[in-house]
Amino acid sequence: MSRMNRSGLAAGVIALTIAALGLSIQPGNARAAVDADVRAGIYPNADAVAVGAGILADMGRNTGWYFNPNIEVAMGDSRDIVAVSGDVHYDFNHTRNTSLWVGAGPAVLVTNREFGDDETDLGVNVLTGFGARRGSIRPFAQLRGTMSDQNQVAIAGGIRF
């Protein structure tokens, strides 16, 4: 498959994943709060820095479960990675000012190598993090491992609003 076809396929997979994630949160009479986030981090395995964005949606009244789909673009010297994640996590202490969470979710990793073949992989994320729960701007930090053909670790920090 040519580089152009792979790039088109990767873009299509990313677009469909984002559309599916967006459609999974539907408004209703008892609609839960939905917040946005922006993030930056590092991918140590790829010697890359990353920027990204996501949403955080409460999955039920005071349950502690959250849906946190996100997309990150990691830019490195020898390869770039686009990671699309459909993470779900559970917040411990979800009634306090700060919270610790653990979670997991599906991932799509698209790697564009400077030398060698481009690659699109499906994987599974496992993650943990902590952050502020109150305020109009809430900082957070997160450690995420992605298990796939091209295993990755991401260390990120950001703000939710």
N, C-alpha and C positions, 0 to 999 in steps of 0.2 A: 504494500500500500504506500502510495507516495506521501511525502511530508504534507502537501496541501490537503490531501484527503484525510489524513490523520488529524490535522488541525481542525478541519471542518467537522469531523466526527467528535472530537473532543469538545468543540464549541457547542455542538448539538446536545451532547450529554450534559454539559454544564447548564445550558439553557433549560432543558427538560427538568433537571433536578431542582433548579431554582423555582421554576413554575410549580412543580409538585409541592415543594416546601411552602410556597406562598399560598397555594390553594388549600393546604391542610389546616390553615387557621381561618375559620369562617366566622363572620360576625353573627351574633345571635342576641337574644334578649338579655341573657346573663353573660355577656361577653367578658372574658378575662382581660386584664391589662396586657398590652403588648408594648415592649420597649425596644429601642434600637441600641446597637453598640458599635463602636469602632475599636480596633485593636491593632497592636503592632507586636512583633516578636521575632524570635529566631528559630531556625530549623538547623540544629547543630549537625545532624547527619549530612545535610546538603550544603553546609557552609553558606547559608542564605539568611537574609533578613526578610520579614514578611509584614504586610499590611492587610487588613481585612475589615469586614463588617458582618453583623448578624442581627437577629432579632431574638428577643426573650419573651416567651409567652407562658403565662401561668396556665397549667393544665387542669386546674380545679381550685375551688375556693379553699384556701388554707391547707392544701395537701402537701406542699413542699415540692411537688413535681413541676418541672419546667421543660418546655421545648425550646431549644436554642440552635436553630439552623444558622450556618454561617459559611462565608467564603473567604479564603485567604489566598493571596498571591505572594509566593516566596521567590525572591530574586537572588540567585547566586552566581558565582563566577563561571561554573561549567554547566549549570542547569537551572531552569526556572520550574516552579511547581505551583499549580493551581489546585487547591484543596477545597472541595465542597462537602460540607458535613451536615448531617441531620441529627444532631445530638439531643439527647434527653438526659436531664440530670435531676438528682434529688438533693434539695437543700436541707442540711441539718440546721437546727436553730433558726428555722425560717420565720420565726416571730420576733427575732432580735434585730439589732442594728447591723450586725455583720453575720455572714453565713459561710459555712464550709460546704462544698458539694462534691459528689461523685456521680459519674454518669458514663454513658456509652452511646454509640450511634453508628449508622452507616456512613461511609466516606467514598468519594470519588477523587482519585489523585491523577492529575494530568501532568506528566513531566516532559518538558521540552529541553532536550540536551543540546549543548553546543556541538558536541561530537558524539555520534552514535544515534541510535533510534529513539524516537519519541515513544512515550508509553502512557497508556491509560489503564489504571488499576482500580478495582473495587476493594474496599477494605472495611475494617471495623475500628472505630475509635474507642479508647478508654481514657477517662479524664478525671481530673480533680482540680479544684480551685477554691478560691475564697474571694469575698468581696463585700462591699457595703450594700445594705438593703434599703436604706432610706436616703432621700434627698433627690434633687433634680439632676445631679450629676454624681454617679456612683462608680468609683474605681473598682477594678477587679484584676486578678491574676489567675492564670490557669496553666496547667501542665497536661499535655495531651499526647498519647502514643497512638499511632495508627498502624495496625497490623495488616499488611498486604504484601504483594510481591516486592514492593519497595518500602519496607518499614520506615516510618518517620517518627521523630519526636519533635513537638512544637512547644515552646515556652512563650507565653504571650501575656500581655497586660493591656488594659484598655479602660474605657469608660462606657457606662450605660446611661441613657437619658430617655 
